[in-house]
């Protein structure tokens, strides 16, 4: 028989943990340097509507003109200088399992909370790994097209992303040079190519092997780090002001050059890490707290992003 007190404690605790801004949500992002950067620098983009929309300024305004005195000023009619990339919302879910035996053994408030903390920590770890995997490895075709699209979709010079064809639109092309052996000169070229004045690359993520290759080529007095990233627990170096981190989940030989103004994680308002209550199968002595989240990764500027394939 279900224990109403147990159910109430568990439901209240899970609602507190899994809400927008809740402790578990923060912890998920704190487990990955890339996810931490998305949340705290690029910022989460809460939206409504049928798709996630990212406005794009893809050309300059040609109505700018010099004039003198009473010269007639000529407007430009019908000029389209703004478009938008649209990404479909994707869904993800995770369960917090509770067996009948666990419920029976943990009837006291303190015991229930302690049990939940362990299970929530496991859910945090799992969700962080899955979202980081999607961000660094996926193009959105995985899991029969249900998986979230990641950098393999956002960073490209040819594929369609957000409904815009990269082949047909030069403004929608990332920097993706051919495979080469890593050098500091190539590193600087990639950084420079995706940086436009003050709108520069501010985050780079690669593999441990390539990160160590970069570190080995720096003089001792060049090995600067970002203090805030280090305080968050992530090993990093700085490259011309851009944070450089490594991840075990980054594809082999890949190096991504990113810009926090042009890489976003959109979340559907009111449906991010939402506790849906318990699911109790008729044929199991167990119950499952269901957590769901609706969102997507997206970009509003492919030309500010880059992907290199380097061998050490």
C-alpha positions as CSV (number, residue, x, y, z in Angstrom):
1,X,0.0,0.0,0.0
2,X,1.3,3.5,-0.9
3,X,2.4,5.6,2.0
4,X,0.8,9.1,1.7
5,X,3.5,10.7,3.9
6,X,6.3,9.2,1.8
7,X,4.6,10.3,-1.4
8,X,4.1,13.9,-0.1
9,X,7.8,14.2,1.0
10,X,9.1,12.8,-2.3
11,X,6.8,14.9,-4.5
12,X,7.5,18.1,-2.6
13,X,11.3,17.5,-2.7
14,X,11.4,16.7,-6.4
15,X,9.3,19.7,-7.2
16,X,11.8,21.9,-5.3
17,X,14.8,20.3,-7.0
18,X,13.5,20.1,-10.5
19,X,12.1,23.5,-11.3
20,X,13.5,26.3,-13.4
21,X,16.3,27.7,-11.2
22,X,16.1,24.7,-8.8
23,X,19.1,23.2,-7.2
24,X,19.2,20.1,-9.5
25,X,18.9,22.2,-12.6
26,X,21.9,24.3,-11.5
27,X,23.9,21.2,-10.6
28,X,23.3,19.7,-14.1
29,X,25.0,22.7,-15.7
30,X,27.8,22.7,-13.1
31,X,29.0,19.3,-14.1
32,X,30.2,20.3,-17.6
33,X,32.4,23.2,-18.6
34,X,30.5,23.5,-21.9
35,X,27.1,23.4,-20.2
36,X,28.3,25.8,-17.5
37,X,29.4,28.2,-20.3
38,X,26.0,27.9,-22.0
39,X,24.1,28.7,-18.8
40,X,26.2,31.4,-17.3
41,X,27.8,33.2,-20.3
42,X,25.7,32.4,-23.4
43,X,22.6,32.3,-21.1
44,X,19.5,30.1,-21.4
45,X,16.9,31.5,-23.8
46,X,13.3,30.9,-22.4
47,X,10.8,31.1,-25.3
48,X,7.3,30.2,-26.2
49,X,5.7,29.3,-29.5
50,X,5.7,26.4,-31.8
51,X,9.5,26.7,-32.6
52,X,12.6,28.2,-31.1
53,X,13.3,31.4,-33.1
54,X,16.7,33.1,-33.3
55,X,16.7,36.4,-35.3
56,X,19.6,36.9,-37.7
57,X,21.0,40.2,-39.0
58,X,22.4,38.7,-42.2
59,X,23.3,41.9,-44.1
60,X,24.0,45.6,-43.5
61,X,21.4,48.3,-44.0
62,X,22.1,49.9,-47.4
63,X,20.0,53.0,-46.7
64,X,23.0,54.6,-45.0
65,X,24.0,57.7,-47.0
66,X,26.0,60.9,-46.7
67,X,24.3,64.1,-47.6
68,X,24.6,67.9,-47.4
69,X,22.2,70.6,-46.6
70,X,18.8,70.1,-48.4
71,X,19.9,67.0,-50.4
72,X,17.0,64.6,-50.9
73,X,17.4,61.4,-48.8
74,X,16.5,58.2,-50.5
75,X,15.1,55.2,-48.6
76,X,15.6,51.7,-49.7
77,X,12.2,49.9,-50.1
78,X,11.6,46.3,-49.5
79,X,15.1,45.5,-48.2
80,X,15.2,42.4,-46.1
81,X,18.1,42.7,-43.6
82,X,16.7,40.5,-40.9
83,X,15.7,36.8,-41.1
84,X,15.5,34.1,-38.4
85,X,16.7,30.5,-37.8
86,X,13.9,28.3,-36.5
87,X,14.6,25.1,-34.5
88,X,12.0,22.5,-33.6
89,X,11.5,21.8,-29.9
90,X,13.0,18.5,-28.7
91,X,12.0,16.6,-25.6
92,X,13.9,14.6,-23.0
93,X,12.9,12.8,-19.9
94,X,14.4,11.0,-16.9
95,X,12.8,9.0,-14.1
96,X,13.6,9.0,-10.4
97,X,12.8,5.4,-9.4
98,X,11.4,4.3,-6.1
99,X,10.8,0.6,-5.3
100,X,8.2,-0.6,-2.9
101,X,11.0,-2.0,-0.6
102,X,12.8,1.4,-0.6
103,X,9.5,3.1,0.4
104,X,9.0,0.6,3.2
105,X,12.5,0.9,4.5
106,X,12.6,4.7,4.4
107,X,9.4,5.9,6.1
108,X,11.0,8.7,8.2
109,X,11.4,12.2,6.8
110,X,15.2,12.2,7.2
111,X,15.6,8.8,5.6
112,X,13.4,9.8,2.6
113,X,15.4,13.0,2.0
114,X,18.7,11.1,2.2
115,X,17.5,8.5,-0.3
116,X,16.2,11.2,-2.6
117,X,19.5,13.1,-2.6
118,X,21.3,10.0,-3.8
119,X,18.8,9.4,-6.6
120,X,18.7,13.1,-7.6
121,X,22.5,13.2,-7.8
122,X,22.4,10.2,-10.1
123,X,19.8,11.9,-12.3
124,X,21.9,15.1,-12.4
125,X,25.0,13.2,-13.5
126,X,23.0,11.3,-16.1
127,X,21.3,14.4,-17.5
128,X,24.5,16.4,-17.6
129,X,26.3,13.7,-19.5
130,X,23.5,13.2,-22.0
131,X,23.1,17.0,-22.7
132,X,26.8,17.5,-23.1
133,X,27.0,14.5,-25.4
134,X,24.2,16.0,-27.5
135,X,25.9,19.4,-27.6
136,X,29.3,18.1,-28.6
137,X,28.5,15.1,-30.7
138,X,25.0,15.2,-32.3
139,X,23.5,16.8,-35.4
140,X,19.9,16.0,-34.4
141,X,19.4,12.9,-36.5
142,X,20.2,10.5,-33.7
143,X,17.4,8.5,-32.0
144,X,15.4,8.6,-35.2
145,X,15.6,12.4,-35.2
146,X,14.4,12.8,-31.6
147,X,17.8,13.7,-30.2
148,X,18.7,17.3,-29.6
149,X,20.8,18.9,-32.3
150,X,24.3,19.9,-31.2
151,X,27.5,21.4,-32.7
152,X,27.7,19.1,-35.6
153,X,24.5,20.8,-36.8
154,X,25.2,24.3,-35.7
155,X,28.8,24.5,-36.9
156,X,29.0,23.7,-40.7
157,X,29.7,25.3,-44.0
158,X,27.2,23.4,-46.1
159,X,24.3,21.7,-44.2
160,X,20.9,23.2,-43.5
161,X,20.4,24.4,-39.9
162,X,17.4,26.3,-38.5
163,X,15.8,26.0,-41.9
164,X,18.6,28.0,-43.6
165,X,20.8,26.3,-46.3
166,X,24.5,26.7,-45.6
167,X,25.5,26.0,-49.2
168,X,23.2,28.6,-50.7
169,X,23.8,31.4,-48.1
170,X,27.4,32.4,-47.5
171,X,26.5,34.2,-44.3
172,X,25.4,30.9,-42.9
173,X,28.7,29.1,-43.3
174,X,31.1,28.3,-40.4
175,X,34.8,28.1,-40.6
176,X,35.6,24.4,-41.3
177,X,39.1,24.0,-42.8
178,X,40.5,20.6,-43.9
179,X,42.3,18.3,-41.5
180,X,45.8,19.4,-40.5
181,X,48.5,19.0,-37.9
182,X,48.0,21.4,-35.0
183,X,50.1,24.5,-34.8
184,X,49.8,27.7,-32.9
185,X,49.6,29.6,-36.3
186,X,46.6,27.5,-37.4
187,X,45.0,28.0,-34.0
188,X,45.3,31.8,-34.3
189,X,44.0,31.7,-37.9
190,X,40.9,29.8,-36.8
191,X,40.3,32.2,-33.9
192,X,40.8,35.2,-36.2
193,X,38.5,33.9,-38.9
194,X,35.4,33.5,-36.6
195,X,36.1,36.8,-34.7
196,X,34.8,40.1,-36.0
197,X,36.1,43.0,-33.9
198,X,34.6,43.0,-30.4
199,X,32.3,40.1,-31.4
200,X,35.0,37.5,-30.9
201,X,35.2,33.8,-30.1
202,X,35.1,33.5,-26.3
203,X,35.0,29.7,-25.7
204,X,36.9,26.8,-27.2
205,X,36.4,23.1,-26.4
206,X,38.5,20.2,-27.6
207,X,39.8,16.8,-26.6
208,X,42.3,16.3,-23.7
209,X,45.0,15.3,-26.2
210,X,44.7,18.4,-28.3
211,X,44.4,20.6,-25.1
212,X,47.6,19.2,-23.8
213,X,49.2,19.7,-27.2
214,X,48.3,23.4,-27.0
215,X,49.5,23.6,-23.4
216,X,52.9,22.1,-24.3
217,X,53.5,24.7,-27.0
218,X,53.0,27.6,-24.6
219,X,55.8,29.2,-22.6
220,X,55.4,29.1,-18.9
221,X,54.6,32.8,-18.8
222,X,51.8,32.3,-21.4
223,X,49.8,29.8,-19.5
224,X,47.0,32.1,-18.3
225,X,43.7,30.8,-17.0
226,X,40.3,32.2,-16.5
227,X,39.8,32.4,-12.7
228,X,36.0,32.2,-12.8
229,X,36.1,29.0,-14.9
230,X,38.8,27.5,-12.6
231,X,36.7,28.4,-9.5
232,X,33.8,26.4,-11.1
233,X,36.1,23.4,-11.1
234,X,37.1,23.3,-14.8
235,X,40.7,23.1,-16.0
236,X,41.2,25.8,-18.6
237,X,43.7,28.0,-20.5
238,X,43.2,31.3,-22.2
239,X,43.8,31.9,-25.8
240,X,43.6,35.6,-26.6
241,X,41.0,36.1,-24.0
242,X,39.0,33.0,-25.1
243,X,38.6,30.2,-22.6
244,X,40.0,26.8,-23.8
245,X,38.7,23.7,-22.1
246,X,38.7,20.0,-22.9
247,X,36.0,17.3,-22.6
248,X,36.1,13.5,-22.7
249,X,32.9,13.8,-24.8
250,X,34.4,16.0,-27.5
251,X,34.8,14.0,-30.8
252,X,38.4,12.8,-31.4
253,X,40.6,15.5,-33.2
254,X,37.8,18.1,-33.0
255,X,38.3,21.7,-31.8
256,X,35.3,24.0,-31.6
257,X,35.5,27.8,-31.7
258,X,32.3,29.3,-30.2
259,X,30.8,32.6,-29.4
260,X,28.4,33.1,-26.5
261,X,26.4,35.7,-28.5
262,X,25.7,33.2,-31.2
263,X,25.2,29.8,-29.5
264,X,22.1,29.4,-27.4
265,X,20.2,26.8,-25.5
266,X,16.5,27.6,-25.8
267,X,14.0,26.2,-23.3
268,X,10.3,26.1,-23.7
269,X,8.9,28.3,-20.9
270,X,7.3,26.4,-18.1
271,X,8.5,23.0,-19.4
272,X,12.2,22.9,-18.5
273,X,13.1,20.1,-16.0
274,X,9.4,19.8,-14.9
275,X,8.4,17.3,-12.3
276,X,5.3,15.5,-13.8
277,X,4.4,13.5,-10.7
278,X,4.6,9.7,-10.2
279,X,4.1,7.0,-12.8
280,X,3.0,3.7,-11.2
281,X,3.1,0.7,-13.5
282,X,0.3,-1.9,-12.7
283,X,2.8,-4.8,-12.9
284,X,5.7,-3.3,-10.8
285,X,6.1,-2.8,-7.1
286,X,7.6,0.6,-7.8
287,X,6.9,4.2,-8.7
288,X,8.8,6.6,-10.9
289,X,9.0,10.3,-10.5
290,X,8.9,11.7,-14.1
291,X,11.1,14.7,-15.1
292,X,10.7,16.2,-18.6
293,X,12.3,19.0,-20.4
294,X,11.6,20.7,-23.7
295,X,14.3,22.7,-25.4
296,X,16.9,22.8,-28.2
297,X,20.3,24.1,-29.1
298,X,20.5,26.8,-31.8
299,X,22.5,29.6,-33.3
300,X,21.9,33.0,-34.8
301,X,25.3,33.3,-36.5
302,X,27.1,30.4,-38.0
303,X,29.9,32.5,-39.4
304,X,30.9,33.3,-35.8
305,X,31.5,29.6,-35.2
306,X,34.3,27.3,-36.3
307,X,35.3,23.6,-36.2
308,X,38.7,22.3,-37.0
309,X,40.0,18.7,-37.2
310,X,43.6,18.7,-36.0
311,X,46.0,15.9,-35.3
312,X,48.5,16.5,-32.4
